[in-house]
Every structure is written in structure tokens, then in C-alpha cells.
Amino acid sequence: MTDLTTGHRTVALDTCVWIYHLKAHPEYVDLSAGLLTSVAAGECRAIGSELTSLELLIRPLQMHREDVADEYEALLTHFPHLALAPVSRDVLLKAAAIRAEYGLRTPDAIIVATGILRGATRLITNDRAWKRVMDIEVVCLTDYLVIYEDSALTVPLEIQFTSMRAEFQAGAIGVVPIPASFYLLASVLAGIGMAMAQREPRPGP
């Protein structure tokens, strides 16, 4: 069980968690995989915004990879113990208040507002600007990265956050099909159909 979720029954996830995992980001894939495994196993619940679906689907659709977009959407829709909340009027009103008080961008404020209104006690992101928000505990994945030296010494690895969301949508980060092993994990832990679990990953463009 990762420290990212210890002591929290419900956590909110920023879109970057999914981007890191689907891209197999070299620094963050272990953290994102551990976090999503904990959620899939029911060790905690996760809250996301439907805005995350929009953000993940843009790049595949730009590349005319509807098949990959369908897989991304299926993953979010059927992922065990994950609830995607709609961008409702209440969310928009809360997001407006957050944007006014803390200066977050509108998409960020919507995700933060969703977590707060859905009862999350921790919000997991990699954007330090979100730490200004006082309504919910915000943690960054970077804070949980360590380098192991001599099999004993751990040294924090400070990595300047860059907008993975912007890079993903702009095409700097390519479309990555969901690995078959990820479908298998979801299927075993929550009974999702074996047909989905056995699907082979499609090659990238």
C-alpha cells in the first residue's frame, strides 16, 4: 500500500496520474501504478472529474485513433472503485470560488472542486500550484519520488513539474494503448469481463 493513500478512504486524482501511467513515464510510472493498484484493490476509493475523460481523449481523436480513445474511455468507465463525477452546476460554482481565491486555471479548479464536493480527503496531483488550496490536502507525486543509493540511503528527487496535460494534448506525448496487463488487473480485482482483459495492446501510430 503506497503512502499516497494511507489513512484516506477517498482520494481525488488529477488527470496527470492517468497520463503518467498510460505513457509509462520513467519517473512516475511506479507511483501511478501503485496508486491505481491500491484503488483497484479497494484499499481506497478514487474520485475523478469527467473532465479527465475529455483531456485524455483529445490526443487520440486528433490522431484519428478512435480505437485508442475507446479503450481510454472504457478504462475510466469500468475502473474498479473509481467514480467519475459530472461537471455539474455545483462543481462549476465551487470551481469559480477556487479560481477566484487561489488563481488556479479553470480546468484545474474544476478537478479540485470535484474532489472537495465528493468528499475526498486527499488530492493527488503533480502541480505545486494546487497546494495553495486550503480546502483539501494536496500532495504531489514528486514528493514521493526517492533515489536509493547503496541500498540504504534515500534522497528526495526534486523534479520540476511541467504540464503533462498540455504536453499530452499538444502531441509531445504520444498515444499509448492500454497494456493488456492493466486490463487483467482490473478484471481480476473487480470482475470486469475477461474479454477486455485478454485484449492485445494495439501498436501506436
N, C-alpha and C positions, 0 to 999 in steps of 0.2 A: 504493500500500500504506500503510495507516494505521499510525502508531506504536503503536497499540493492540496490534498483533500482531507487530511487527517483532522478530525474534530468538527467536520462540516457535513451536514446531511444533504445540503443542496448548494451547488456551486453554479455560477454563471460562466459561460465560455465565450470569449471573443472569437471572431472568425479566424484569427491567426492560428489558433490551436489546430483547426482543421487544415489550413494551408500547410503548416509545418508537417503535419502527418502525411497528407496526400503527396506532398512534394518530397517526403523523406529528407527533410532539411538536416544537414550533417550535424549541426549543433543541437537541434531541438527535437529530433525525431524520437529519441529515447524518452524524453519528458512527455511529449504529446502522446506517445504510445502507452506509457504507464498511466497517464491521466485517463485516457479513453478506455483503457482496460479496466480501471477501477470503476468507472461509470458503467460499463457494460456488465460487470460482475455484480452490480447492485450495491457496491460499497458506499455509494452516494448517488444522488440524483443530479442531473445537469439540466440547466435552463439555457436555451439559446433563443435568439430572435429569428423570425422568418427572414429578416434582412440578411442573415448569413447565407441562406439559400440563394438569394439574389447575387450576393458578392461572389459566391463560388461558381455560379453558373455562367457568369458573363464571359469568361475567357473561353470555355469550351464552345459556347454558342458563337463567339466571334470567329472561331476556327472551324465552324460548321461541324463540330463533333457532338451532335445531338446524343449519340450513344453514350459518350462520357458524361454529358450533362445529366442524362437519365440515371446513370449509376451514382453520381454525386447526390442527386435528389433522393434516390432510393436509400442511400446510406443514411442521410439525415432523417428521413421519414421513419425508417424502421430501426434506427439505432436504439438498443436497449437503454431504458431509464433516462432517455433524453426527451425533453419536451420543447418543441419549438413554438414560441408564443407569437401571435399575430401582432402587427404594428397597429394597435388599437388607438382610439382617441385618448384613453387614459395614458398609454405609453407616450404618445406624442406630447401631451401636456407635461408629463414628468420630464421628458427629454428637453422640452423647451426651458423648463426651470433649471435643469442641469447645465444646459448650454449657456444660459444667461449667467449662472453663478460661477461656473468653472471654466467656461470658454472652450469646451470640447467641440469638435466638429459634429455636425448633425448626425451622421451615421453612428459615430461613437456614442453620442448621448443617447441614441435610441437603444443601443445594446445595453448600456449601463442602466437606463431606466427600466428595461425589461427585467434585468436581474433583480433590481430592487423590488419592483412590484410583484414579482413572482416568488419572493421570499428567500432568495439566495443570500447566504451569509458571507460568501467569498466570491469575488470576481477574478477570473484568471485571464490575463492578457499579456502583452509584452510592450505595452505603451506606457511609459512612466508618467505621461501627462494625466492618465486616468487616476493616478494616486492622489491627485488634488481632491477628488470626490470624497466627502466625509460620510456619505450615507451608507456605504458598504465597504467592507475590507477589500482592498485591491492588491493583488500580488502579480509580479512579473515573472515570467519563465526564466529570464536571465538571472534572477536572484537565486535560482535553484541549480544553476549550472556550476559544476566543480571540475577541476582538473586533479587527477590523482597522480601524485608523484611519490616514487619509492614505495608504492603500495600502502602508504600510510598518510602522508601529508595531503590535506585537501586545501586548495587555494581557489577562492572565488574567481570565476572567469567573467570579467565585465565586457559585455559586447554591446556596442551602441545600437539601440533599436532603430531599425529602418522600417518604413511602412511596407510590410509584406503584402498588405491588402492592395496598395497602389501598384506594387510591382506585379502582383498576380494579374490584376485587371489590365495593366499596360502590356502584358505579354513577356516581361522579363523572366517570369516564372512560367514554365510551360504547363501544358495539361498533362496530368499524371493519372492514369486509370487506377481504380481502387484495387489493391492487391487481393488475390484470392484468399490469402491467409486472413485478411481483415474481415472478409465476409464470413469466413469459417468461425472466427472468434465470436462475431455477433450471433451466428446461428447456434453455436454450442451453448452460449450463455443465456440466450433468450428464446430459443426455439424458432428462429427465423428459418424459412424453408431451405432445405438442403440444396435445392436447385440454384438458389442465389449463392450459396456457399461454395458450390463447385464450379462456378463460372470462372473461366480463364481470364486473366487481365488482358485487355486489348493493347496492342502496341501503340505508342504515342505517335503523333503526326510527324 
